[in-house]
Amino acid sequence: MAFDGTWKIDRNENYEKFMEAMGIGMMKRKLGAHDNLKITIQQNGDKFNVKEASNFRNIEIEFTLGVNFEYSLADGTELSGAWTLEGNKLVGTFTRKDNGKVLKATREIVGDELVQTYVYEGVESKRFFKRG
């Protein structure tokens, strides 16, 4: 589908502010802003396989649209939630296990880029990926 392929981080918008809102320390924020993230997405109907490779970790996540699953961020923050498809956007709603606060995430194709948007505690950040 449209999301299928390998996507390499190109640039960030307001990412350090977002990480700060998430409670990530300054050193990890500096490193996180230059994580060299590469995402490989394969969609088969309602099922997704996502591989994330960065300077910090390599993980593989499998999820089904609308079905809750557990996920840990690179800094160790544990979340529980689900992705849904709304029009041509993947929309994720995740609840932090440590404080019950909600992290919203969307993935959409805009032109030739994959745009990943995060919203947490009123702070919005975008990460832009190019096929690669």
C-alpha positions as CSV (number, residue, x, y, z in Angstrom):
1,M,0.0,0.0,0.0
2,A,1.0,3.7,0.1
3,F,3.0,3.3,3.3
4,D,5.0,0.3,2.1
5,G,8.7,0.8,1.7
6,T,11.8,2.0,3.5
7,W,11.8,5.6,4.8
8,K,14.9,7.4,6.1
9,I,14.6,10.5,8.4
10,D,15.2,13.7,6.5
11,R,14.4,16.4,9.0
12,N,12.6,17.2,12.3
13,E,10.3,20.0,13.3
14,N,10.0,20.9,17.0
15,Y,11.2,17.4,17.9
16,E,13.4,18.5,20.9
17,K,10.5,20.4,22.4
18,F,8.3,17.3,22.1
19,M,11.0,15.1,23.7
20,E,11.3,17.6,26.5
21,A,7.5,17.5,27.1
22,M,7.8,13.7,27.2
23,G,10.3,14.1,30.1
24,I,13.4,13.0,28.1
25,G,16.6,14.4,29.5
26,M,18.8,16.8,27.6
27,M,21.5,14.3,26.6
28,K,19.0,11.8,25.2
29,R,17.2,14.7,23.4
30,K,20.4,15.8,21.7
31,L,21.1,12.2,20.6
32,G,17.5,11.6,19.7
33,A,17.4,14.6,17.3
34,H,20.2,12.8,15.3
35,D,19.0,9.2,15.6
36,N,19.4,8.5,11.9
37,L,16.0,6.6,12.0
38,K,15.0,4.3,9.2
39,I,11.5,2.8,9.1
40,T,10.5,-0.1,6.9
41,I,6.7,-0.6,6.6
42,Q,4.9,-3.6,5.1
43,Q,1.1,-3.6,5.0
44,N,-1.0,-6.7,4.4
45,G,-4.6,-5.8,4.7
46,D,-5.2,-4.7,8.3
47,K,-1.8,-6.1,9.5
48,F,1.4,-4.0,9.6
49,N,5.0,-5.0,10.1
50,V,7.2,-2.1,11.0
51,K,11.0,-2.3,11.4
52,E,12.7,0.7,13.1
53,A,16.5,1.0,12.8
54,S,18.4,3.8,14.5
55,N,21.7,4.6,16.1
56,F,20.1,3.3,19.4
57,R,18.1,0.2,18.6
58,N,16.6,-2.0,16.0
59,I,13.1,-3.3,16.7
60,E,10.3,-5.0,14.8
61,I,6.7,-4.3,15.6
62,E,3.7,-6.1,14.3
63,F,0.2,-4.8,14.8
64,T,-3.3,-5.1,13.5
65,L,-5.4,-1.9,12.9
66,G,-7.7,-1.3,15.9
67,V,-6.1,-3.8,18.2
68,N,-4.2,-2.6,21.3
69,F,-0.6,-3.6,21.7
70,E,2.3,-2.7,24.0
71,Y,5.2,-0.6,22.7
72,S,8.4,0.9,24.3
73,L,9.9,4.2,23.0
74,A,13.7,4.4,22.5
75,D,14.1,6.0,25.9
76,G,12.2,3.1,27.6
77,T,8.8,4.8,28.1
78,E,6.2,2.1,27.9
79,L,2.9,2.7,26.0
80,S,-0.2,0.8,25.3
81,G,-2.5,1.7,22.4
82,A,-3.6,1.1,18.8
83,W,-3.3,2.4,15.3
84,T,-6.3,3.0,13.1
85,L,-6.7,4.1,9.5
86,E,-8.6,7.3,9.0
87,G,-8.9,8.1,5.3
88,N,-5.3,8.0,4.1
89,K,-3.7,8.6,7.6
90,L,-2.5,6.1,10.1
91,V,-3.6,7.4,13.5
92,G,-2.2,6.1,16.7
93,T,-3.5,6.7,20.2
94,F,-1.2,5.5,23.0
95,T,-1.4,5.8,26.8
96,R,1.8,6.1,28.8
97,K,1.9,3.3,31.5
98,D,3.8,5.5,34.0
99,N,1.5,8.5,34.1
100,G,-1.7,7.7,32.0
101,K,-1.1,10.6,29.7
102,V,-1.9,10.2,26.0
103,L,0.5,10.4,23.0
104,K,-1.2,10.9,19.6
105,A,0.7,10.0,16.5
106,T,-0.2,10.1,12.8
107,R,1.6,8.9,9.7
108,E,0.6,10.2,6.3
109,I,2.2,10.4,2.8
110,V,2.5,14.0,1.7
111,G,3.9,14.3,-1.8
112,D,7.0,12.0,-1.8
113,E,7.4,12.1,2.0
114,L,6.2,10.2,5.0
115,V,5.2,12.7,7.6
116,Q,5.0,11.5,11.2
117,T,3.3,13.9,13.6
118,Y,3.4,13.5,17.4
119,V,1.2,15.4,19.9
120,Y,1.8,15.2,23.6
121,E,0.6,17.6,26.3
122,G,-0.2,20.2,23.7
123,V,3.3,20.0,22.1
124,E,3.3,19.0,18.4
125,S,6.3,17.7,16.5
126,K,6.8,16.5,13.0
127,R,9.4,14.1,11.5
128,F,9.8,14.0,7.7
129,F,11.1,10.8,6.0
130,K,12.2,10.3,2.4
131,R,12.0,6.9,0.6
132,G,15.4,5.3,0.6
